[in-house]
Amino acid sequence: MKHFILFFFLFHLISTTAQTTSYTIHHQSYELKTDVEGTISLLWTIIDKEYRYFAKKGDSITPLINTKIQGTFQEEYKTQLLKLTSGVPMDKDRIDRVRLTLSNLRRFFNIYNKKVDPAYIEKKSHSNLEYRLGFFGGITNSIFRTDLSNSLEYKEGIRPQLIIDFELYDSKALPSHGFAIQYRHTFFRGELGDNDHQFSINHRFKFIKTPMFQVYLNTKVVTYSIFRTDFLGPGFTDPSIITVTNLESPFIFGLGTDIKLKKGYLTLQYTDIYSFVIDSRNEFPVDISAGYRFVF
């Protein structure tokens, strides 16, 4: 239980740094991230795999528009920026050179905010990280659970498990990759032994991405396991209970899919399928879980 509390506290501490806010614009709700905050703030999101940008001045939020007619972009956002910055001597040529990208808009918004507010301080660090906190339930036969020498063999059958998963995902810098810390609690079944605890660091390669779902290859890169089991030592006739702790790089591969559901994702996982490092003891892998990821 103490491992669970420590792990949950770590997730809660990190997730509170997320900067996504809900806004209602023209009777439509958006989850927007703030990139520049000042007299004019730059907000953005991704809708249908396209970046959407918004300018916030006071309580008014303006969607920046760049419609395409017969193959030509109309660049209405330049007129919008000229109107939003009226009253301050902004170079029109500078506005004409602004492209509808996060970096270009960021530069323009920072220049304006410095002109209108001498005390304005430009933020140098910007993050597009998305935080996903998931809770799952499932079953497993723990075929890759071993001690360091790979000498212990377990045939305990299929057991229930609970999983807490915290993923970091950057839709701009690394749109095909995610990195996750995971805690797995597997319940023991039998007369001897105890519940298992496993902490792992995972890499996810998202090889299918659509607005409604993602499919990814999950790789366990590092694991730290704690479990108790019965063990029959050389020269002994009765088994004894031993505690095994194990830190290793097992490179265990599995699959998962995230399906968009409201503000988060319904997640289905078939993990611990194959390892280049640990033998499966000729057992068929059963490691299935389902749950929900909350997005921050």
N, C-alpha and C positions, 0 to 999 in steps of 0.2 A: 504494500500500500504506500510506503514512503517513496518508492520509485515513481509511482503514479502521481503523487502530489507534487514532487519535484518537477517532473516532466510537464504537467499541466501548468504549473506556475511559470515555467520558462516560455511555453507557448503564449500564455496570457500576456506576459511582459512584452514579448516581441510584437504580437498582433496589435497592441494598442498604439503602435507607431504608424499605422496605416493612415492615409490622408484622402480617402474617398468620401465625398459628401453627396447627399441626395438634393436635387434641385427640380422644381417644376417649371418648365418653360413652354409657353403656349399650350398649356393643359397637358403636357407630356412630361413624364418623370424620367430623369437622367441620373446616373451615378457618375459624377465628374471628379477628376483629380485636379488639384491646383498645382500649376507649374510656376507661375509668377503671381505674387501677392503684393498689391500696392494700390495706388489710386485707380489704376486699371489692372485687373487681375486676369491672368490667362488660365482658362480651364479647358480640359480635353477629356475625351473618351474614345473608345473604339466601338463602332456600330457596323455590323455586317462586314467585318474585316477592314473597315475604312476609318481613318482618323477623323474625328469631328472636333472642331475648336470653337470656343466661346469666349467672349470678352465680357467681363463683369465690371461695371462702373456704378458705384453706389449699390442700390438694390436692383438695378436693371441688368439683365443678362442678354447679350446679343449673340445669336449663332452666326459665325462667320461663314459666308456663302461663296461657293465657286462652282456655279452650274456649268454644264457642258451642253452647247447647242451646235449641232452639226459638226461635231468633232473639235469645237473651239471652246476653251474655257472663258467664261465671261468676267471672272475676277471681281465679282461684286464686293468681296471682302476689302479691297483697297479703298473703295468709296466709303465703306463702313468705318474703316480705321481713320480715314480723313475726317469724318464727322465726329467720331469719338474723341479725337485729339484736337478738335477745334478750340481756339482760345489759347493754345500753346504753340509757339513757333516751331513746327515740325517741318522738316525738309520734304516737299512733295516728291522730289526725286527719290528720296529714301523710301517713301511709301510705295512708289512704283516698283522698287526693286525687291519688296518683301514677297517672299514665296510662302505659300500656305503649308509650312512645315513647322514642327515644334521648335526647332532651333532658330529659324528665322523669326518667327513670331516672338519667341522669348527675347531675342536681342532687341527687337523693336519695342516691346513692352517695357523692358528695362530702361531703354533710352528715354522714353516718355516719362516714366515714373521718376527718373532722376531730374528731369527738367522741371516737373511740377512740384517735386518735393525734395529739397536739398538734403533732407535727413534720410532719404531712402537708401537702403543698403541692399545691393544685389546679392541674391543667394547664389553661391558658387556651385553647390552640389544639388543635383536633381536626380530623383529616383522614380523609375516607372515600375517599381516592384508591386506585384499583387500577392497578397497573403491568403492562403487557403488553409483553413483549419477543418479537418475531417474526423468524424467518428464512425467506426465501422464494427460490424459483427460478422462472424463467419466460422468456418471449420478448417482444420488443418491436420495432417498426419506427421508434420515436423520431420520430414525425411532428411533434412540437411542439418539437424541438430547433432553436434558431435563435441567431444573434447578436443584439445589441441593435437593429440596424437591420432585422432580419428579411430580410436580403438573401441569406443563404446558403441553398441548397437541397440537401437530401440525399436520395438514393434508394439507400440501402445495403441495403435489404431487411430481413428479420427477423433479429434477433440475440439471443443468450442474455443473460440478466441475473440478477444476484444482488441481493437486497434485505435490509436490516436495518431493522426498524421498531420504534420505542419509543412506546407510546401511554399517555396518562394518561386515566383514566376515573373519574368520580365517580358512583356509582350512586344517590346520594341528592340531591346538590345539582344535578347536570346529567345526569339519567339518559338523555337522548336525544342527548348530545353527547360526543365524544371529541376529543382533540388529540394529534397524533403528530408526531415528528421522524423523518425517514426518510433513509437513505443508499441510493443505487442505483448499482450498478456494472454498466455495459453493456459487453460485450466486442465489440471491433472485428472486422470481417470484411473483408478486402481487403488490397491491397498497401500502401496508404498509410493514415496515421492512427494512432489510438491508442485505448485504452479510455476510456470516458466515466465521469465521476464527477458525481453530483448529490446535493445535500443539499436537503431540502424540509421546510417546515412545513405540516401538513395539518389540516383540520377535518373531522370525521366526524359526520354527522347520522344517527342510528340510527332509521329510520322503521318498522322491524319489530323487535320485541323479544319473545323467548320464553325460557323457561329453557334451551332447547337450542340456539337459534341467534339471531343478530342479522343484519339486513341494513342496510347504511348507504350513504349518498351521501358519497363522498370528494371533498374540494375541496383542491387544491394552492393555497395562498395565497401562499407565497413559495418561490422556488427559487434555488439557487446552483449553477451548472453549470461544469464544467471539462472541455474536450475538445480534441483536436487533429484537424484535418481538412486535406484537400488543397483548395487554393483557386487559381483561375486569375485573376490580377489583370489589369487593363486594360493592353493593349499587350504582354502576355507570351504565349508559346506553350506553355510548360511550367508545370504546376501546382507550387506550393510548399506546404509543410506549415506551417500556422499554428496557434497555440494560442488558443482562445476561452474567456474566462471571462465569466459572465453572471449578474447578480443582477436578478431581476424578480419581478413579481406576475402570474403567467400565468392564474390562476383556471381551472385544468384540472379537469374533473369526471370522476368514475369511480364504479364500484360495487364493493362488497365484501360478503362474508358471513363471519361467524364461527360455526363449528359446534362445540358443546361436545364435547370429547374428553378424558376423564380430568380432570386438573387444569388444562388449558389449552384452546386452541381450534384446530381445523383451519380455516385461512383460505384462501378463494378470492377472487381479486381480478381485476377487469377495469377497469383504471384508464386514465388519459390518453385518454378517449373524445372529449371536446369542450372547447374553450376559447373564451371570449368575446374573448380578447386576441390569440391566435396563430393564424394560418392553418394549416390542415391539409395544404396543398399538394395538395388533391383526392385524398389517399390514405385508404384505409380504415384506421381505427385498429386496431392489433394490440398489445395490452399486457396480457398474461395472466400471472398468477403464482399459485403455491400454496405453502403452507408451514404452519408451526405457531407459535402464540403461547403463550409461557409466562406464567403469571399469578403476580405477586408480591404 
